[in-house]
Amino acid sequence: MIVFPMLAYVNGHFVPRDEARVSVYDHGYLYGDGIYETMRAYGGNIFLLNRHLSRLKLSADAISLTLPLPLEKIGSALIESLTVNKLREAYIRIQISRGPGEIGLDPALCPAPTMVILVKPFKDYPAELYENGVAVAVVKTRRNHPLAQDPAIKSTNFLNNILAKIESLKAGAYEGIMLNWKGYVAEGTISNIFTVKKGVLHTPHLDTGILEGITRDLVLLLAKRSKVRVQESLMRTSDLYRADECFITNTTLEVMPVTSVDGNQVGSGIPGPVTKKLINAYRNEVQRHV
Ligand code: PMP
């Protein structure tokens, strides 16, 4: 097998991944001052690329960061990252940080943002996770208050999620579910959450203070198309415990069934019919696009 090093994109240049460097004065490193997107490519096509680019722009605007390139050029750099690495099934991460500058919080200290694109071959999640479902734990760490650091911003400042992840790992769970400042179910550390109760699909309303997941939006659309009733609302932990079905979503996981919440079995303990329908609808939608 020929192993060749992945090339990372750093400010317009492709360099072998182990030689990719950014300054220790980069405010992304010093303060977590930056934004990112994670994407997945199927058959050489970045799924929902334009949605990811639009969200990147929203995040940039929300932190008063001027993107280093127009969105079309950022899209081209993402596609080029796949082609130079000869990847068809891939995980892609773009990160734009405030850039190097003197120590201090003022963004004006950083004249040029740093743009990095990292790719790697996509490694399929074990099929048994989709067949049996995963366990999640509701963690004590609360999701950031939207008036403090809005979860709608896809920020590289990830300590909130990492604290939640540490708790969920200690609980032996696959994903940690955070509540919002009022105690309503918000989202996972890297995912959005859904339940099914009496045939109705429920997910926390955006006003709960969550990231508007691109997978979440597509799943809601696919559910409506499949005539599944959808309700975006405020949800309590007890709604998770009493659900007939539960699943989490994100760009790489797609639709992942959840069969245990805090050690309580969800429904009959196996992925339910609505979850399975949406897993398939999502995969069909991917096939339609690639
Ligand atoms: N919530 C959080 C906190 C996340 O980090 C992610 C992953 N980006 C998601 C939700 C899911 O978003 P998407 O479907 O756009 O991948």
Residues whose N, C-alpha, C, O or C-beta is under 5 A from the ligand:
A	BS01	PMP	E187 G188 T189 I190 S191 N192 L211 E212 G213 I214 T215 R216 T249 N250 T251
